[in-house]
Every structure is written in structure tokens, then in C-alpha cells.
Amino acid sequence: MFFVCWVDAFGLGDLESQRSMRKSLLSGRKRDVAKDPTGKEINALQQHIQNLLTPSTPFFFNTLYDPFRDGADFVRGYPFSMREGVPTAVSHGLWLNIPDYDAPTQLVKPLERNTRYVDAVLTIPKGTLFPMCGMNLAFDRELIGPAMYFGLMGDGQPIGRYDDMWAGWCTKVITDHLGLGVKTGLPYIWHSKASNPFVNLKKEYKGIYWQEDIIPFFQSVTLPKECTTVQKCYIELSKLVKEKLGPIDPYFQKLADAMVTWIDAWDELNSSAQPAPAAADAKKDGSSSKKK
């Protein structure tokens, strides 16, 4: 089962608007849809599904980007033993028009717009983190769903606008450990919601400061081999967050506890489902497909 998270890209803040957008998407209505350089409207949902249904190649970089796209393949020198790829857990799309900048960059470049369309999809290499944006995101719920907790952030918390990126850092560490893939690039959406940089700065300033410790933490995390499911990985990650980031600020101790609560809730609400598998198990179930 796939989950697409892009409601925020259309500036829909209330539940009724979100319901309206879901109906629009299901009925095929056009709203704030990006177009490619030829003027053709981009079917973001179709591209996300295509990304998720084709394998990723995180262990060796292919200079033609995604070898499973039409018109591409593995280049000379790519190891044949790695050409099967691994199941794709996350499809991370991009945006045209208003860029997804942090507050300081927004203040420096208030009129900048992203007009550059790049027709490419690529696998983010193993061991490489990235700033995940929840505005144009799809993921395989069965493969990585338990890791998609957007953090203890927002009202009443000392940090905001880092929720999707926190989920992305956790997800990337776990997909690397379990042998799953993350793709980025197409599809594009049209981002027309310009947020207030002064409001954003109040939400982000501690995150900007803490990020200099958070990123090295995630870069150095090593999960034990006993962590064979997403849930086990996430619980282990919560322990490391409390141990390594807890001394920075009590907030991280609360966040670590919230991560455990999230997994407890996930397991309770999905008690009939099996734990999200590692790549080897996913392949046995036919989650990966070879390029023909």
C-alpha cells in the first residue's frame, strides 16, 4: 500500500479543504498542477507509483540516473551482481515556483522562484542523508511506514518546520540498514504557498542551531544486526536519540519517548499486519522487479 503526502503543497490548512483536495485528486480535477517544458501537465501520482514500483540502486551510482526509466539502462562498468536493485521505500518529488527554503534563505532571496525543470530520477546513495520535504512525497507503507513519524514539533514545542526532515533522516538511516531504497527527482508539483519567513524563523532558529549536532548524529548511527524490522530499528534509534542528543536539550528526551509511543500506537492500530520487512524478505514477496 502506497501513501502520498502532498496536501500541504496546495496550502490546505483545514480538514474540509483536505477532504476537498482528496476528492479532486480522485476525480481527476486539475488544481495547481505543474507542467513540463512542453506544457504537458505532470501526473505526479502516476510518477510516484512508477518510482515505487521499480527498484532502487543505492549501493552503486548509475551515471544515467534511474536505469529503470524508459530510455535508460545501466552504464558500462555497473556490476551485474547489483543490477537487480532493491525495493524502493520512498519517492521524494520536487517543486516548481516557490522554493522550499529555510527562513534565512527566504529573507535573502524573497523573490526567487524555481523555474528549472530537470527530467531525472535518481537513487540517493547509501550513507547519504537528504532534507526530506513532505510536500511532494510518497512511500510504501508496508516497507517503511513505521518510520514516517513527523516528530514532536509545532505548537508547544521549541522547534518547528523540521518534522518532515526528522522523518527523512530516521527513514534514510533505516532504509540503509535494511537494504531498501529512496528515490528523488520527478515528479514536480507547483508550489504556490509562500510562507512567512519571519514566522518561519521563530519556528526554525533552534533547529538551525541544533542541526549542527543532529546531522553528525545521524551520519554516525550504526544499527545492530538484530534490528531486522522497521519497528526494531526505530526503537533502537529512539534509544540513541535519548543517549546522544538528550544532553543537548531535554526536548530530545521527550522526542525519544514520543518515538516509542508512536511505534506502540502503530503496532496497536496495525496489529493484524506483519512488521515491515527487510529487503531480503521484501524480495521474496516479489516487491522488486528486474529491468527487462
N, C-alpha and C positions, 0 to 999 in steps of 0.2 A: 504494500500500500504506500502510495506516494503522498506527500503533503507539500503544498505550495504556500509559501508565506510572502505575499506581496501586497496585501491590503493597504499597508501604511504608505506605499508609494503613491497611492491615489489621494492621500490626505484625508482618509476616512477615520475620524476620531470616535464616532459613536456607534453603538451596536446596530442601530437601524440602518445606518449608512453602509456598514459592513455587510449586512444581510442583502441590501440592495445591490452591492457590488457582486456578491456571490451569484445572485440571480442573473445579473448582467453577463457574468463570465460564462455561466452555464447555458444561457440562452444565445450566446454568441454576439451580444451587443458590443459595439466598439466604444471604448472610452479611454482617452489618454494612451492610446496605443502608439508605440514607437514605429518608425518606418526605416527601412534600409535605404542606402543611397539611390536606389532605383525608384523609390517612392512606394514600394510594396510594404503593406502593414506586416509587422512581425507577430507571428503566433508564438508568444512566449511559452504558453503551456505546452504546446507541441514540442518545442525545442528542449524544454526542461525534461520532458518524458524521454525524448531521444537521448539526452545526456545520461539519464539514469539507467536506461536500458542497455547502454553499450558500456564495455569495460573501461576502466581507468588504467593508466600506466605510470604509477608513482615511483617505480624503482629504477627507471632509466628514461632519460628525457628524449622524446622524439622531436626532431627539429621541424617536422611538418605538423607539429602540434597533435591534435587528436587523430590518430590513424584510423579510427572507426567512422570518420565522416566520409561522405561521398567525395570522391576525387582525391583522397589522401590514402596513405599507407605507411608502413614502417620504412624508414630510410635505410640505405646500405649501412651495415655496421650495427644495426639494432639486434641484440641477441635473440635468436629464435626461441630460446627457452623462456623468454619473458613476453612473447607476443600474444599469449592468451589474455594477459591482463588480469585485473581483479575487479570484483563487483564495485560499482560506483554507489557511494552512500549519499553524496551531496552534489547538487548542481547549483552553482553560485553565479547568478546573472549580473549584468551591469546596467547602466542607465545613461540616457541621453538628457540633455538640457541642464538642469541644476545639479551640480556635482555633490557627492556625499562627503563634504569636507568637515573637519573639526572646526571649532569656533575661532581659534586664532587665524586659520587659513581663510575662513569665511570673511573675517574682518579685513584681512589684507586684500582679498580678491572678491569683493561683493558682487561684481557684475560678471564674473567669469561663468561661462557655460561650456558644457562638454558637447561638442559637435562632431567629435571624431568617432566614426563607426569602424570597428575592427572585426572583420569576418573570421573569427577564430574561437576555438575551444581548446583548452589545454588542461592537462592534469597537473595539479600542484604537487611538486616532488615530495617524497617522504622526507621528513625532517625540516620542512619549511612551513613556518606559520604564515597566516594571512589575516587581514582585517575583514572578517565576515560581516556583510551587510544584510539585514533581514528584509530589506525592501523588495528583493527580487531573488527569492531563494526557494529551492525545492529539495526535498530529501526523502530517502527511503525509510519510512517509519520503522520497518521491521529490522533494518540493518543498523540504524543509528538513533532512532527515536529517543531512547532514554537519555541521551547526552544533550538533547536540544532544550536544555533549561536556560532561559534567558536571564538568569541571575537575580539576586536580591537587590533590585535597583529601582529608582524612581522616588515617588513621594515617601518622605520619612527616612530616606537612606542618604548617605553622604556622597553618593555618586549616581550619575545617570548617563544615558547615551553610550554606555559600554555594555549593555545587556546582550546585544547580538554578537558583539565581538568576543565577550566572555564565552558564550556558547560556541563560537567558532574556534577559539583556542582549545577549549576542552575537547571539542569534536575532532580537531585535527590530531591532537595527541593520541586520542583513542583510535581513530581510523589508521594512523600509522602503526600503532601497536597490533591491531587486529588484522592488518593487511587489507584494508579497504581503501577506496579512492575518493578524491574530491576534485571536481572539475570546476573551472571558472571560464568566463568569456560570454559567448552567446547563451541566452537571449538578452537583448536590450529591452528595457521599458522606458517610457517617457516620464521623467521625474519633474513634476511641476509644483511640488510643495516646498516652498522656500521657508525654512525655519529661521527663527530669530537668533542671530549669533550671540547677542548679549545674554539671552536666556540660556542658550546652549553653554556659554562659558561658565555660568554658575553651576550647571549640571556636570560639566566636564573637568573642572580645574583640578580636582583631586585625582581623577582618573589619569589626566595627563602627567601628573607628578608620580602617581603610583605605577604607571605603566612601565617606568624605567626599572622597576623590580619585578613586575608581573611577567613581562616578556622573557627575561632571563630565566625566570622560574619555569615557564612552560618549555623553553628551549632545553632545559636540563632534566626535565622529568623523564624518569625511566620506570615503566610499569612492570611488575613481576610477571613471569610467565604463567603464574596461576590465574591471572586475570584473563579469562577466556570469553567473557561476555561483556557487553557494553555496561551493564549494571555493575559488575565487579570492578571494571576499570574506573567507573565514575565514583564508586565508594572509595577506592584506593586514592583517587585523585583528591577527593574531599579531605582525606586524612593529611595528604601532603600540603594542601592549601592551608589547613589549620596549623600544621607544623612550621612551614616555611614562610607563609605570608601573614599568619596570625600575629607575629611580633611587630609587624609594621603598623597595624591598626586593629582594634577589636572588631571592626567591621568584617574582616576576613574570617574571623572565628564564627561570626553569625552566618556568613555566607557558606562556610563549610558545613555548618549544621543544616542550613537550608538545602544544600545539595543532597544530603542524606534523606531529608524529609521528602524531597522531590522523587527520589528513587523509590522510597516506601510507597508514596502515592501512586507512582507509575505502576509498580508491581501489583498494588491492590486493585487498581482500575483495569489492569490488563492481566488478571490472574489466570485467564484461560489461554493466554499466549505464551509461547516459549521465549526464553531470554534471547535477546538479539545475538546472533551467532558471529563467530569469527569468519574470515574469508574462506578458509578451507571448508567449513560447514556450508557456507552460502553457495560455494561452487557445486557441492554435492547436490544441492537442491535446484541447481540449474539457474542460479542468479546471474552467472556470467555467460557471455556468448563470444564465440571466436569470430574474427573477421573473415568473411568469405572471400 
